[in-house]
Amino acid sequence: MTEGQKNEDYVVGIDEAGRGPVIGPMVYGIAGIPVSKQHLLKTAGANDSKQLTDADRRNIFEKLKKIEGFYYAFVSVDAIQISEEMQAINRTSLNQIAFNAARTLLENCPYKIQHAYIDLISPAEQYRNFIQQSPRLVDLKMTIEAKADANYPVTGAASIVAKVTRDNAIKPEWGSGYPSDPHTKTYIGSASDPIFGFKERNVRFSWSTCQKIMEEKCKKCEWQVQRDADGISQHQQNSGLFQKMGFKQLVPKK
């Protein structure tokens, strides 16, 4: 970071890749550039990554990185972390996981942010309020809207950061990672274990696609949750493991 960049206002964009797939991480990307240079993003071809080929995304990413003052970073949430958080005793929704990733990126941006353009996760007001709970971001000006990646080049740049980063983490034999992909279905079927469910960190075992496979192929087991005087499970770690295996939880009646 140069002295000049420290004093310049930045616009930033935030977008994600891999929210829906059954395989691989969900990646949140942030892209930023000095306000005076934001026109260079459009010149480089920054746009909604879904509208670009893989080759185009990678080519544009390289162009973006050559722009003086261009900033990018990402948060990658792996598949097993997503499923573990969503199936924990105190569950975290996928939206909340996404909110956490976006706020982390904004909090750690080393530049003064004039405005942030963020691709929508509903509800927008809840998203905005969560971000502004951070002392550093309480006065942050934000635009949170659908198709921000197509409407604002800086958000398009962020979508490219997220998509290229996620694609780099996906192996060819996994397919695209989406449940509708035949290659992905084949891989998931072969990756399942009758005792351990899905042992690899690349599979979101809480997704319905995996749940169906575990119902069909995994051994059935029932266990009883024991709770202390405060109602807290004494076997939370085991419960999480058993859920991963596809076992059924029996909760004592009060």
DRENTORDO-71099 format. One record per residue (C-alpha): x, y, z; chain; residue in one letter. Coordinates in steps of 0.1 Angstrom, whole numbers, plus 5000, padded with zeros to 4 digits. Each point is the difference from the previous one (the first is absolute). Layout:
! residues N
<banu><px>X</px><py>Y</py><pz>Z</pz><mol>A</mol><type>A</type></banu>
...
This chain:
! residues 254
<banu><px>5000</px><py>5000</py><pz>5000</pz><mol>A</mol><type>M</type></banu>
<banu><px>5015</px><py>5034</py><pz>4990</pz><mol>A</mol><type>T</type></banu>
<banu><px>4995</px><py>5032</py><pz>5020</pz><mol>A</mol><type>E</type></banu>
<banu><px>4977</px><py>5012</py><pz>4972</pz><mol>A</mol><type>G</type></banu>
<banu><px>4978</px><py>4970</py><pz>5002</pz><mol>A</mol><type>Q</type></banu>
<banu><px>4997</px><py>5003</py><pz>5038</pz><mol>A</mol><type>K</type></banu>
<banu><px>4984</px><py>5034</py><pz>4995</pz><mol>A</mol><type>N</type></banu>
<banu><px>4978</px><py>4990</py><pz>4970</pz><mol>A</mol><type>E</type></banu>
<banu><px>4963</px><py>4990</py><pz>5004</pz><mol>A</mol><type>D</type></banu>
<banu><px>4992</px><py>4966</py><pz>4986</pz><mol>A</mol><type>Y</type></banu>
<banu><px>4969</px><py>4984</py><pz>4986</pz><mol>A</mol><type>V</type></banu>
<banu><px>4997</px><py>4963</py><pz>5008</pz><mol>A</mol><type>V</type></banu>
<banu><px>4978</px><py>4972</py><pz>4988</pz><mol>A</mol><type>G</type></banu>
<banu><px>4991</px><py>4967</py><pz>5017</pz><mol>A</mol><type>I</type></banu>
<banu><px>4986</px><py>4969</py><pz>4984</pz><mol>A</mol><type>D</type></banu>
<banu><px>5001</px><py>4962</py><pz>5005</pz><mol>A</mol><type>E</type></banu>
<banu><px>5004</px><py>4968</py><pz>4981</pz><mol>A</mol><type>A</type></banu>
<banu><px>4989</px><py>4966</py><pz>5010</pz><mol>A</mol><type>G</type></banu>
<banu><px>4970</px><py>5007</py><pz>5022</pz><mol>A</mol><type>R</type></banu>
<banu><px>4979</px><py>4971</py><pz>4986</pz><mol>A</mol><type>G</type></banu>
<banu><px>5023</px><py>4972</py><pz>4990</pz><mol>A</mol><type>P</type></banu>
<banu><px>5002</px><py>4968</py><pz>5020</pz><mol>A</mol><type>V</type></banu>
<banu><px>5038</px><py>4998</py><pz>4995</pz><mol>A</mol><type>I</type></banu>
<banu><px>5027</px><py>5025</py><pz>5008</pz><mol>A</mol><type>G</type></banu>
<banu><px>5004</px><py>5032</py><pz>5019</pz><mol>A</mol><type>P</type></banu>
<banu><px>4978</px><py>5031</py><pz>5000</pz><mol>A</mol><type>M</type></banu>
<banu><px>5023</px><py>5029</py><pz>4991</pz><mol>A</mol><type>V</type></banu>
<banu><px>4994</px><py>5036</py><pz>5007</pz><mol>A</mol><type>Y</type></banu>
<banu><px>5021</px><py>5025</py><pz>4981</pz><mol>A</mol><type>G</type></banu>
<banu><px>5006</px><py>5037</py><pz>5004</pz><mol>A</mol><type>I</type></banu>
<banu><px>5015</px><py>5023</py><pz>4974</pz><mol>A</mol><type>A</type></banu>
<banu><px>5009</px><py>5036</py><pz>5004</pz><mol>A</mol><type>G</type></banu>
<banu><px>5015</px><py>5029</py><pz>4981</pz><mol>A</mol><type>I</type></banu>
<banu><px>5006</px><py>5037</py><pz>5005</pz><mol>A</mol><type>P</type></banu>
<banu><px>4969</px><py>5020</py><pz>4990</pz><mol>A</mol><type>V</type></banu>
<banu><px>5020</px><py>5019</py><pz>4974</pz><mol>A</mol><type>S</type></banu>
<banu><px>5009</px><py>4967</py><pz>4982</pz><mol>A</mol><type>K</type></banu>
<banu><px>4968</px><py>4981</py><pz>5001</pz><mol>A</mol><type>Q</type></banu>
<banu><px>4994</px><py>5005</py><pz>4963</pz><mol>A</mol><type>H</type></banu>
<banu><px>5030</px><py>4977</py><pz>4994</pz><mol>A</mol><type>L</type></banu>
<banu><px>4980</px><py>4971</py><pz>5013</pz><mol>A</mol><type>L</type></banu>
<banu><px>4975</px><py>5002</py><pz>4971</pz><mol>A</mol><type>K</type></banu>
<banu><px>5029</px><py>5004</py><pz>4976</pz><mol>A</mol><type>T</type></banu>
<banu><px>5015</px><py>4968</py><pz>5013</pz><mol>A</mol><type>A</type></banu>
<banu><px>4967</px><py>4982</py><pz>4995</pz><mol>A</mol><type>G</type></banu>
<banu><px>4988</px><py>4996</py><pz>5036</pz><mol>A</mol><type>A</type></banu>
<banu><px>4964</px><py>4986</py><pz>4999</pz><mol>A</mol><type>N</type></banu>
<banu><px>4978</px><py>4974</py><pz>5016</pz><mol>A</mol><type>D</type></banu>
<banu><px>5022</px><py>4969</py><pz>4999</pz><mol>A</mol><type>S</type></banu>
<banu><px>4970</px><py>4978</py><pz>4991</pz><mol>A</mol><type>K</type></banu>
<banu><px>4999</px><py>5018</py><pz>4966</pz><mol>A</mol><type>Q</type></banu>
<banu><px>5037</px><py>4992</py><pz>4993</pz><mol>A</mol><type>L</type></banu>
<banu><px>5018</px><py>4968</py><pz>4989</pz><mol>A</mol><type>T</type></banu>
<banu><px>5026</px><py>4985</py><pz>5023</pz><mol>A</mol><type>D</type></banu>
<banu><px>5028</px><py>5013</py><pz>4976</pz><mol>A</mol><type>A</type></banu>
<banu><px>4985</px><py>5035</py><pz>5000</pz><mol>A</mol><type>D</type></banu>
<banu><px>4997</px><py>5001</py><pz>5037</pz><mol>A</mol><type>R</type></banu>
<banu><px>5037</px><py>4990</py><pz>5005</pz><mol>A</mol><type>R</type></banu>
<banu><px>5011</px><py>5025</py><pz>4973</pz><mol>A</mol><type>N</type></banu>
<banu><px>4981</px><py>5029</py><pz>5015</pz><mol>A</mol><type>I</type></banu>
<banu><px>5012</px><py>4991</py><pz>5035</pz><mol>A</mol><type>F</type></banu>
<banu><px>5036</px><py>5003</py><pz>4988</pz><mol>A</mol><type>E</type></banu>
<banu><px>4992</px><py>5034</py><pz>4984</pz><mol>A</mol><type>K</type></banu>
<banu><px>4984</px><py>5012</py><pz>5033</pz><mol>A</mol><type>L</type></banu>
<banu><px>5030</px><py>4990</py><pz>5020</pz><mol>A</mol><type>K</type></banu>
<banu><px>5022</px><py>5022</py><pz>4978</pz><mol>A</mol><type>K</type></banu>
<banu><px>4980</px><py>5032</py><pz>5007</pz><mol>A</mol><type>I</type></banu>
<banu><px>5019</px><py>5022</py><pz>5025</pz><mol>A</mol><type>E</type></banu>
<banu><px>4981</px><py>5001</py><pz>5033</pz><mol>A</mol><type>G</type></banu>
<banu><px>4977</px><py>4971</py><pz>4992</pz><mol>A</mol><type>F</type></banu>
<banu><px>4993</px><py>4980</py><pz>5032</pz><mol>A</mol><type>Y</type></banu>
<banu><px>4984</px><py>4966</py><pz>5005</pz><mol>A</mol><type>Y</type></banu>
<banu><px>4996</px><py>4974</py><pz>5027</pz><mol>A</mol><type>A</type></banu>
<banu><px>4978</px><py>4970</py><pz>5007</pz><mol>A</mol><type>F</type></banu>
<banu><px>4985</px><py>4979</py><pz>5028</pz><mol>A</mol><type>V</type></banu>
<banu><px>4996</px><py>4963</py><pz>4992</pz><mol>A</mol><type>S</type></banu>
<banu><px>4976</px><py>4980</py><pz>5021</pz><mol>A</mol><type>V</type></banu>
<banu><px>5006</px><py>4963</py><pz>4994</pz><mol>A</mol><type>D</type></banu>
<banu><px>4972</px><py>4975</py><pz>4995</pz><mol>A</mol><type>A</type></banu>
<banu><px>5002</px><py>4982</py><pz>5034</pz><mol>A</mol><type>I</type></banu>
<banu><px>5001</px><py>5033</py><pz>5019</pz><mol>A</mol><type>Q</type></banu>
<banu><px>4968</px><py>5010</py><pz>4983</pz><mol>A</mol><type>I</type></banu>
<banu><px>4982</px><py>4968</py><pz>5008</pz><mol>A</mol><type>S</type></banu>
<banu><px>5013</px><py>4998</py><pz>5036</pz><mol>A</mol><type>E</type></banu>
<banu><px>4989</px><py>5036</py><pz>5007</pz><mol>A</mol><type>E</type></banu>
<banu><px>4966</px><py>4994</py><pz>4984</pz><mol>A</mol><type>M</type></banu>
<banu><px>4994</px><py>4968</py><pz>5020</pz><mol>A</mol><type>Q</type></banu>
<banu><px>5015</px><py>5011</py><pz>5034</pz><mol>A</mol><type>A</type></banu>
<banu><px>4979</px><py>5001</py><pz>5031</pz><mol>A</mol><type>I</type></banu>
<banu><px>4999</px><py>5038</py><pz>4997</pz><mol>A</mol><type>N</type></banu>
<banu><px>4996</px><py>5001</py><pz>4962</pz><mol>A</mol><type>R</type></banu>
<banu><px>5014</px><py>5026</py><pz>4978</pz><mol>A</mol><type>T</type></banu>
<banu><px>4981</px><py>5006</py><pz>4968</pz><mol>A</mol><type>S</type></banu>
<banu><px>5017</px><py>5002</py><pz>4966</pz><mol>A</mol><type>L</type></banu>
<banu><px>4990</px><py>5037</py><pz>4998</pz><mol>A</mol><type>N</type></banu>
<banu><px>5018</px><py>5006</py><pz>5033</pz><mol>A</mol><type>Q</type></banu>
<banu><px>5031</px><py>4982</py><pz>4989</pz><mol>A</mol><type>I</type></banu>
<banu><px>4999</px><py>5023</py><pz>4969</pz><mol>A</mol><type>A</type></banu>
<banu><px>4995</px><py>5031</py><pz>5021</pz><mol>A</mol><type>F</type></banu>
<banu><px>5030</px><py>4991</py><pz>5021</pz><mol>A</mol><type>N</type></banu>
<banu><px>5022</px><py>4996</py><pz>4970</pz><mol>A</mol><type>A</type></banu>
<banu><px>4990</px><py>5033</py><pz>4984</pz><mol>A</mol><type>A</type></banu>
<banu><px>5004</px><py>5019</py><pz>5033</pz><mol>A</mol><type>R</type></banu>
<banu><px>5035</px><py>4985</py><pz>5005</pz><mol>A</mol><type>T</type></banu>
<banu><px>5011</px><py>5011</py><pz>4966</pz><mol>A</mol><type>L</type></banu>
<banu><px>4988</px><py>5036</py><pz>5006</pz><mol>A</mol><type>L</type></banu>
<banu><px>5015</px><py>5002</py><pz>5034</pz><mol>A</mol><type>E</type></banu>
<banu><px>5034</px><py>4988</py><pz>4987</pz><mol>A</mol><type>N</type></banu>
<banu><px>5001</px><py>5023</py><pz>4970</pz><mol>A</mol><type>C</type></banu>
<banu><px>5031</px><py>5022</py><pz>5005</pz><mol>A</mol><type>P</type></banu>
<banu><px>4985</px><py>5030</py><pz>4981</pz><mol>A</mol><type>Y</type></banu>
<banu><px>4975</px><py>5027</py><pz>5008</pz><mol>A</mol><type>K</type></banu>
<banu><px>4967</px><py>4988</py><pz>4984</pz><mol>A</mol><type>I</type></banu>
<banu><px>4979</px><py>5027</py><pz>4984</pz><mol>A</mol><type>Q</type></banu>
<banu><px>4973</px><py>4976</py><pz>4989</pz><mol>A</mol><type>H</type></banu>
<banu><px>4994</px><py>4962</py><pz>5000</pz><mol>A</mol><type>A</type></banu>
<banu><px>4980</px><py>4983</py><pz>4973</pz><mol>A</mol><type>Y</type></banu>
<banu><px>4988</px><py>4967</py><pz>5012</pz><mol>A</mol><type>I</type></banu>
<banu><px>4981</px><py>4973</py><pz>4981</pz><mol>A</mol><type>D</type></banu>
<banu><px>4967</px><py>4992</py><pz>5018</pz><mol>A</mol><type>L</type></banu>
<banu><px>4993</px><py>4974</py><pz>5025</pz><mol>A</mol><type>I</type></banu>
<banu><px>4965</px><py>5004</py><pz>5013</pz><mol>A</mol><type>S</type></banu>
<banu><px>4989</px><py>5016</py><pz>5022</pz><mol>A</mol><type>P</type></banu>
<banu><px>5021</px><py>5030</py><pz>4990</pz><mol>A</mol><type>A</type></banu>
<banu><px>4992</px><py>5021</py><pz>5031</pz><mol>A</mol><type>E</type></banu>
<banu><px>5012</px><py>4971</py><pz>5023</pz><mol>A</mol><type>Q</type></banu>
<banu><px>5032</px><py>4998</py><pz>4980</pz><mol>A</mol><type>Y</type></banu>
<banu><px>5006</px><py>5037</py><pz>5003</pz><mol>A</mol><type>R</type></banu>
<banu><px>4992</px><py>5001</py><pz>5037</pz><mol>A</mol><type>N</type></banu>
<banu><px>5024</px><py>4971</py><pz>5007</pz><mol>A</mol><type>F</type></banu>
<banu><px>5029</px><py>5017</py><pz>4981</pz><mol>A</mol><type>I</type></banu>
<banu><px>4994</px><py>5033</py><pz>5018</pz><mol>A</mol><type>Q</type></banu>
<banu><px>5002</px><py>4982</py><pz>5034</pz><mol>A</mol><type>Q</type></banu>
<banu><px>5038</px><py>5001</py><pz>4995</pz><mol>A</mol><type>S</type></banu>
<banu><px>5014</px><py>5032</py><pz>5016</pz><mol>A</mol><type>P</type></banu>
<banu><px>5022</px><py>5006</py><pz>4970</pz><mol>A</mol><type>R</type></banu>
<banu><px>4971</px><py>4997</py><pz>4976</pz><mol>A</mol><type>L</type></banu>
<banu><px>4972</px><py>5018</py><pz>5018</pz><mol>A</mol><type>V</type></banu>
<banu><px>5000</px><py>5029</py><pz>4976</pz><mol>A</mol><type>D</type></banu>
<banu><px>5008</px><py>4980</py><pz>4969</pz><mol>A</mol><type>L</type></banu>
<banu><px>4980</px><py>5010</py><pz>4969</pz><mol>A</mol><type>K</type></banu>
<banu><px>4987</px><py>4970</py><pz>4983</pz><mol>A</mol><type>M</type></banu>
<banu><px>4979</px><py>4990</py><pz>4970</pz><mol>A</mol><type>T</type></banu>
<banu><px>4987</px><py>4964</py><pz>5004</pz><mol>A</mol><type>I</type></banu>
<banu><px>4980</px><py>4989</py><pz>4970</pz><mol>A</mol><type>E</type></banu>
<banu><px>4993</px><py>4971</py><pz>4977</pz><mol>A</mol><type>A</type></banu>
<banu><px>5023</px><py>4997</py><pz>4970</pz><mol>A</mol><type>K</type></banu>
<banu><px>5025</px><py>5024</py><pz>5014</pz><mol>A</mol><type>A</type></banu>
<banu><px>5026</px><py>4979</py><pz>4983</pz><mol>A</mol><type>D</type></banu>
<banu><px>4985</px><py>5009</py><pz>4967</pz><mol>A</mol><type>A</type></banu>
<banu><px>4992</px><py>5036</py><pz>5009</pz><mol>A</mol><type>N</type></banu>
<banu><px>5032</px><py>5012</py><pz>5016</pz><mol>A</mol><type>Y</type></banu>
<banu><px>5035</px><py>4991</py><pz>4985</pz><mol>A</mol><type>P</type></banu>
<banu><px>5015</px><py>4999</py><pz>5035</pz><mol>A</mol><type>V</type></banu>
<banu><px>4976</px><py>4973</py><pz>5011</pz><mol>A</mol><type>T</type></banu>
<banu><px>5005</px><py>4982</py><pz>4967</pz><mol>A</mol><type>G</type></banu>
<banu><px>5037</px><py>5000</py><pz>5008</pz><mol>A</mol><type>A</type></banu>
<banu><px>4992</px><py>4985</py><pz>5034</pz><mol>A</mol><type>A</type></banu>
<banu><px>4980</px><py>4973</py><pz>4984</pz><mol>A</mol><type>S</type></banu>
<banu><px>5029</px><py>4991</py><pz>4978</pz><mol>A</mol><type>I</type></banu>
<banu><px>5023</px><py>4999</py><pz>5030</pz><mol>A</mol><type>V</type></banu>
<banu><px>4976</px><py>4976</py><pz>5018</pz><mol>A</mol><type>A</type></banu>
<banu><px>4993</px><py>4978</py><pz>4970</pz><mol>A</mol><type>K</type></banu>
<banu><px>5036</px><py>4995</py><pz>4989</pz><mol>A</mol><type>V</type></banu>
<banu><px>5010</px><py>4993</py><pz>5036</pz><mol>A</mol><type>T</type></banu>
<banu><px>4973</px><py>4974</py><pz>5004</pz><mol>A</mol><type>R</type></banu>
<banu><px>5007</px><py>4984</py><pz>4966</pz><mol>A</mol><type>D</type></banu>
<banu><px>5036</px><py>4996</py><pz>5010</pz><mol>A</mol><type>N</type></banu>
<banu><px>4989</px><py>4980</py><pz>5030</pz><mol>A</mol><type>A</type></banu>
<banu><px>4978</px><py>4976</py><pz>4979</pz><mol>A</mol><type>I</type></banu>
<banu><px>5015</px><py>4968</py><pz>4986</pz><mol>A</mol><type>K</type></banu>
<banu><px>4988</px><py>4989</py><pz>4965</pz><mol>A</mol><type>P</type></banu>
<banu><px>4987</px><py>4967</py><pz>5013</pz><mol>A</mol><type>E</type></banu>
<banu><px>4976</px><py>5018</py><pz>5023</pz><mol>A</mol><type>W</type></banu>
<banu><px>4981</px><py>5015</py><pz>4970</pz><mol>A</mol><type>G</type></banu>
<banu><px>4986</px><py>5035</py><pz>5005</pz><mol>A</mol><type>S</type></banu>
<banu><px>4990</px><py>4993</py><pz>5036</pz><mol>A</mol><type>G</type></banu>
<banu><px>4963</px><py>5006</py><pz>4993</pz><mol>A</mol><type>Y</type></banu>
<banu><px>4975</px><py>4973</py><pz>5009</pz><mol>A</mol><type>P</type></banu>
<banu><px>4985</px><py>5000</py><pz>4964</pz><mol>A</mol><type>S</type></banu>
<banu><px>5034</px><py>4991</py><pz>4985</pz><mol>A</mol><type>D</type></banu>
<banu><px>5002</px><py>4963</py><pz>4991</pz><mol>A</mol><type>P</type></banu>
<banu><px>5038</px><py>5000</py><pz>5007</pz><mol>A</mol><type>H</type></banu>
<banu><px>4994</px><py>5015</py><pz>5034</pz><mol>A</mol><type>T</type></banu>
<banu><px>4973</px><py>4974</py><pz>5008</pz><mol>A</mol><type>K</type></banu>
<banu><px>5024</px><py>4972</py><pz>4990</pz><mol>A</mol><type>T</type></banu>
<banu><px>5028</px><py>5013</py><pz>5021</pz><mol>A</mol><type>Y</type></banu>
<banu><px>4977</px><py>5005</py><pz>5031</pz><mol>A</mol><type>I</type></banu>
<banu><px>4988</px><py>4964</py><pz>4997</pz><mol>A</mol><type>G</type></banu>
<banu><px>5035</px><py>4987</py><pz>4998</pz><mol>A</mol><type>S</type></banu>
<banu><px>5012</px><py>5022</py><pz>5029</pz><mol>A</mol><type>A</type></banu>
<banu><px>4974</px><py>4987</py><pz>5025</pz><mol>A</mol><type>S</type></banu>
<banu><px>5009</px><py>4976</py><pz>5027</pz><mol>A</mol><type>D</type></banu>
<banu><px>4975</px><py>4977</py><pz>5017</pz><mol>A</mol><type>P</type></banu>
<banu><px>5014</px><py>5008</py><pz>5035</pz><mol>A</mol><type>I</type></banu>
<banu><px>5015</px><py>5034</py><pz>4997</pz><mol>A</mol><type>F</type></banu>
<banu><px>4976</px><py>5016</py><pz>4975</pz><mol>A</mol><type>G</type></banu>
<banu><px>5024</px><py>5025</py><pz>4983</pz><mol>A</mol><type>F</type></banu>
<banu><px>5035</px><py>5002</py><pz>5014</pz><mol>A</mol><type>K</type></banu>
<banu><px>5014</px><py>5026</py><pz>4976</pz><mol>A</mol><type>E</type></banu>
<banu><px>4998</px><py>5037</py><pz>5008</pz><mol>A</mol><type>R</type></banu>
<banu><px>4988</px><py>5008</py><pz>4965</pz><mol>A</mol><type>N</type></banu>
<banu><px>4964</px><py>4986</py><pz>5003</pz><mol>A</mol><type>V</type></banu>
<banu><px>4971</px><py>5020</py><pz>5017</pz><mol>A</mol><type>R</type></banu>
<banu><px>4985</px><py>4970</py><pz>5018</pz><mol>A</mol><type>F</type></banu>
<banu><px>4970</px><py>5020</py><pz>5012</pz><mol>A</mol><type>S</type></banu>
<banu><px>4988</px><py>5006</py><pz>4964</pz><mol>A</mol><type>W</type></banu>
<banu><px>4969</px><py>4980</py><pz>4991</pz><mol>A</mol><type>S</type></banu>
<banu><px>5019</px><py>4982</py><pz>4972</pz><mol>A</mol><type>T</type></banu>
<banu><px>5024</px><py>4986</py><pz>5026</pz><mol>A</mol><type>C</type></banu>
<banu><px>4973</px><py>4993</py><pz>5025</pz><mol>A</mol><type>Q</type></banu>
<banu><px>4982</px><py>4978</py><pz>4975</pz><mol>A</mol><type>K</type></banu>
<banu><px>5032</px><py>4980</py><pz>4993</pz><mol>A</mol><type>I</type></banu>
<banu><px>5006</px><py>4995</py><pz>5037</pz><mol>A</mol><type>M</type></banu>
<banu><px>4964</px><py>4988</py><pz>5005</pz><mol>A</mol><type>E</type></banu>
<banu><px>5005</px><py>4975</py><pz>4972</pz><mol>A</mol><type>E</type></banu>
<banu><px>5036</px><py>4988</py><pz>5006</pz><mol>A</mol><type>K</type></banu>
<banu><px>5010</px><py>5007</py><pz>5036</pz><mol>A</mol><type>C</type></banu>
<banu><px>4994</px><py>4979</py><pz>5031</pz><mol>A</mol><type>K</type></banu>
<banu><px>4972</px><py>5011</py><pz>5022</pz><mol>A</mol><type>K</type></banu>
<banu><px>5006</px><py>5009</py><pz>5036</pz><mol>A</mol><type>C</type></banu>
<banu><px>4981</px><py>5018</py><pz>5027</pz><mol>A</mol><type>E</type></banu>
<banu><px>5015</px><py>5018</py><pz>5030</pz><mol>A</mol><type>W</type></banu>
<banu><px>4986</px><py>5020</py><pz>5029</pz><mol>A</mol><type>Q</type></banu>
<banu><px>5011</px><py>5035</py><pz>5007</pz><mol>A</mol><type>V</type></banu>
<banu><px>5008</px><py>5007</py><pz>5037</pz><mol>A</mol><type>Q</type></banu>
<banu><px>4997</px><py>5036</py><pz>5012</pz><mol>A</mol><type>R</type></banu>
<banu><px>5012</px><py>5017</py><pz>5032</pz><mol>A</mol><type>D</type></banu>
<banu><px>4980</px><py>5021</py><pz>5023</pz><mol>A</mol><type>A</type></banu>
<banu><px>5002</px><py>5030</py><pz>4976</pz><mol>A</mol><type>D</type></banu>
<banu><px>4987</px><py>4979</py><pz>4971</pz><mol>A</mol><type>G</type></banu>
<banu><px>5034</px><py>4999</py><pz>4983</pz><mol>A</mol><type>I</type></banu>
<banu><px>5009</px><py>4967</py><pz>4983</pz><mol>A</mol><type>S</type></banu>
<banu><px>5029</px><py>4982</py><pz>5017</pz><mol>A</mol><type>Q</type></banu>
<banu><px>5008</px><py>4983</py><pz>4967</pz><mol>A</mol><type>H</type></banu>
<banu><px>4999</px><py>5028</py><pz>4975</pz><mol>A</mol><type>Q</type></banu>
<banu><px>5032</px><py>4988</py><pz>4982</pz><mol>A</mol><type>Q</type></banu>
<banu><px>4987</px><py>4964</py><pz>4998</pz><mol>A</mol><type>N</type></banu>
<banu><px>4966</px><py>5012</py><pz>4988</pz><mol>A</mol><type>S</type></banu>
<banu><px>5016</px><py>5020</py><pz>4972</pz><mol>A</mol><type>G</type></banu>
<banu><px>5020</px><py>4970</py><pz>4990</pz><mol>A</mol><type>L</type></banu>
<banu><px>4970</px><py>4977</py><pz>5001</pz><mol>A</mol><type>F</type></banu>
<banu><px>4980</px><py>5024</py><pz>4979</pz><mol>A</mol><type>Q</type></banu>
<banu><px>5028</px><py>5001</py><pz>4975</pz><mol>A</mol><type>K</type></banu>
<banu><px>4997</px><py>4962</py><pz>4998</pz><mol>A</mol><type>M</type></banu>
<banu><px>4963</px><py>5002</py><pz>4994</pz><mol>A</mol><type>G</type></banu>
<banu><px>4989</px><py>4986</py><pz>5033</pz><mol>A</mol><type>F</type></banu>
<banu><px>4967</px><py>5010</py><pz>5016</pz><mol>A</mol><type>K</type></banu>
<banu><px>4999</px><py>5021</py><pz>5032</pz><mol>A</mol><type>Q</type></banu>
<banu><px>4975</px><py>4992</py><pz>5027</pz><mol>A</mol><type>L</type></banu>
<banu><px>4993</px><py>5030</py><pz>5022</pz><mol>A</mol><type>V</type></banu>
<banu><px>4985</px><py>4992</py><pz>5034</pz><mol>A</mol><type>P</type></banu>
<banu><px>4965</px><py>5013</py><pz>5006</pz><mol>A</mol><type>K</type></banu>
<banu><px>4997</px><py>5027</py><pz>5027</pz><mol>A</mol><type>K</type></banu>
